[in-house]
Amino acid sequence: MTTTNDGSPEANSAGMTDADVLVPIKDFQIASGWASPASAGARARQCCEQLEEGRILFFDRIPFVFFKEDREFLLSQRQSGSGLHKNISYRPRENVLRGAAGNAREHAQMLEIMGRYSTEVMRFMERLLEPYASQLALDYASFRPEEESGRKLPTRKRNDLLHVDAFPTRPMNGHRILRCFTNINTTSARVWNTTESFAALAARHAEKAGLARIAAKGSRRTGPLARQIKEAFGLKVADHSAYDRFMLRFHDYLKEHEEFQINCPKILLEFPPGSTWICYTDAVPHAVLSGQYALEQTFIVPLPALLKPELAPISVLEKMAGTRLSHH
């Protein structure tokens, strides 16, 4: 793991290093969990707090069961050429795979591998982050077989621009987006940029991104009649709170803000082959500069499960806006 900044005066004056962001975890084993059972509860709680503070938990290995044969198969796969899918996605609850190329046999094998992967990562996260275990919700997983460097995507879909995550079709209403990444590439690192904390970004940019205007419109749920009509036409009904609308706007605003992308302070993070890292991507700004073959599993952490809810993006934004941003 190495780090540098971009050399700009702002970055140098910030004096940020990977030590401000990364938390190496050395005392957790696949088979036995925490090395010291007596301190397991305290260590799990500490990890949850560090995540909520905007840090990234880092493992220099894969800390869950992942078979060599599964990796070899995934390394041989590509995603479909369809522009509908940025990655190969897997929906554990429906056991559905989207965006994969290959024949029927390969599709079935990938479906089996992704199902096994999601199960193992869920088991690992429940042990690692025990305070969340009873409320941790399994969301989508993805396999990212494309080389990120030089990838041709529209600005709002580009991974190499700093952003925080928000889901257009899955409103969070203030709940948190927690993601576990693994670089299964055998030779090359996955390279990220990150920058200042969410609170610092919000202080600098939230008003310009339209926080006050969005907050003033409030959070209204879709009425029964409108919902019925949409469902009759096969349309998805997603109740976006003011928080969700702002986070979607903030995602786009940051990616489209050229001055921010060029001049903000940056920390370069290199995740080597076989490493795993975990963070709240709704609060940790990130950009994927290069890398091929990564697995990712998303979890939703509800607000009541948080140990430091005052640090959650919705709390930061509600304090700035002076009003509630979630659905009542």
Number of C-alpha atoms within 10 A of each C-alpha: 14 12 16 16 21 16 12 14 11 14 19 14 10 15 12 18 17 19 10 13 23 21 18 13 14 12 12 17 15 12 10 10 16 19 12 12 11 9 11 19 16 13 19 20 17 15 20 23 18 18 23 24 19 24 23 23 19 21 21 17 16 18 23 19 15 15 11 9 10 16 15 13 13 22 16 9 19 18 19 16 11 10 9 9 13 18 19 20 22 25 18 20 10 8 11 13 21 17 19 23 15 13 8 9 9 15 16 12 14 21 20 14 19 25 19 16 22 23 15 15 21 20 14 19 19 16 20 23 20 20 20 21 16 9 16 19 14 19 18 19 24 22 26 22 22 18 14 19 14 10 13 9 12 8 12 14 13 18 21 22 25 27 26 22 21 23 14 13 11 13 18 22 21 21 22 24 21 23 19 22 22 25 25 29 22 14 10 17 21 23 22 23 22 22 24 20 16 21 18 12 17 18 14 11 17 22 15 13 19 15 24 17 14 20 22 13 11 17 21 13 14 14 9 9 9 11 16 14 12 14 12 10 8 9 11 11 16 13 20 22 25 25 28 25 23 25 27 18 17 24 21 19 20 22 21 16 13 11 9 16 17 13 14 19 23 29 24 22 25 21 23 22 21 19 21 23 23 22 23 25 21 23 27 24 24 23 22 19 21 19 23 22 25 22 23 22 24 22 19 18 21 18 18 11 17 19 16 15 17 13 17 23 21 24 17 17 25 16 13 15 18 10 13 19 27 20 15 9
